[in-house]
Amino acid sequence: MKIIYFSWLKENLGISEENVVPPKNINNINDLINWLSKKSTKHKKIFLKSKNIKCAINQEIVNKNNKIKKNDEIAFFPPFTGG
């Protein structure tokens, strides 16, 4: 599974993307966030603000209850701003 990070998430993690193999019990974005939060202190720090983080599966914006599959591309990014 490919995970892509944008904006301040990328800056705080120090990476823009990573490939992970989550356990089989990771079924949706919320599960993935909880699992990734345990990966490192940097991951834990960015996902403490998970209510403010938006996500997409295969370039389609979704909510955090959406199901995920092992070959999905998951993107995390801050809320959009208007202007």
C-alpha positions as CSV (number, residue, x, y, z in Angstrom):
1,M,0.0,0.0,0.0
2,K,1.4,3.4,-1.0
3,I,0.8,6.2,1.5
4,I,1.4,9.8,0.3
5,Y,1.7,12.8,2.6
6,F,1.1,16.4,1.7
7,S,1.8,19.9,3.2
8,W,2.6,20.0,6.9
9,L,2.2,16.2,7.2
10,K,5.1,15.7,4.8
11,E,7.2,18.4,6.5
12,N,6.7,17.0,9.9
13,L,7.4,13.4,8.9
14,G,10.3,14.3,6.7
15,I,9.0,12.0,3.9
16,S,6.5,12.5,1.1
17,E,5.5,8.9,0.7
18,E,6.1,5.4,2.0
19,N,5.1,1.9,1.1
20,V,3.6,-0.2,3.9
21,V,2.1,-3.6,4.5
22,P,-0.6,-3.2,7.2
23,P,-1.9,-6.2,9.1
24,K,-5.0,-7.9,7.7
25,N,-7.1,-6.5,10.5
26,I,-6.7,-2.9,9.0
27,N,-9.9,-2.5,7.1
28,N,-10.5,1.3,6.8
29,I,-8.8,4.7,7.0
30,N,-9.4,5.0,10.7
31,D,-7.7,1.6,11.3
32,L,-4.8,2.7,9.1
33,I,-4.4,5.9,11.0
34,N,-4.3,4.1,14.3
35,W,-1.8,1.6,13.0
36,L,0.4,4.3,11.4
37,S,0.3,6.3,14.7
38,K,2.2,3.4,16.3
39,K,4.9,3.3,13.6
40,S,7.0,6.2,15.0
41,T,6.8,9.3,17.2
42,K,6.6,11.5,14.1
43,H,3.6,9.5,12.8
44,K,2.0,9.7,16.2
45,K,2.5,13.5,16.3
46,I,0.9,14.2,12.9
47,F,-2.0,11.8,13.5
48,L,-2.9,13.4,16.9
49,K,-4.6,16.0,14.7
50,S,-6.4,13.3,12.6
51,K,-9.7,15.1,12.9
52,N,-8.1,17.9,10.8
53,I,-6.6,15.5,8.2
54,K,-8.4,14.7,5.0
55,C,-7.8,11.6,3.0
56,A,-8.2,10.1,-0.4
57,I,-8.1,6.5,-1.8
58,N,-6.8,6.2,-5.3
59,Q,-7.1,9.9,-5.8
60,E,-10.7,10.1,-4.7
61,I,-11.6,12.0,-1.5
62,V,-13.3,9.8,1.0
63,N,-14.2,9.7,4.7
64,K,-12.2,7.8,7.2
65,N,-14.7,4.9,7.4
66,N,-14.1,3.9,3.8
67,K,-12.7,0.5,3.3
68,I,-9.2,0.0,2.0
69,K,-7.4,-2.7,0.1
70,K,-3.8,-3.7,0.1
71,N,-3.0,-2.2,-3.3
72,D,-4.7,1.1,-2.7
73,E,-2.9,4.5,-2.8
74,I,-3.8,6.5,0.3
75,A,-3.2,10.2,0.5
76,F,-3.3,12.3,3.7
77,F,-3.5,16.1,3.5
78,P,-4.8,19.2,5.4
79,P,-8.2,20.7,4.8
80,F,-8.5,22.8,1.7
81,T,-8.5,26.6,2.1
82,G,-10.5,29.0,0.0
83,G,-9.4,32.2,-1.5
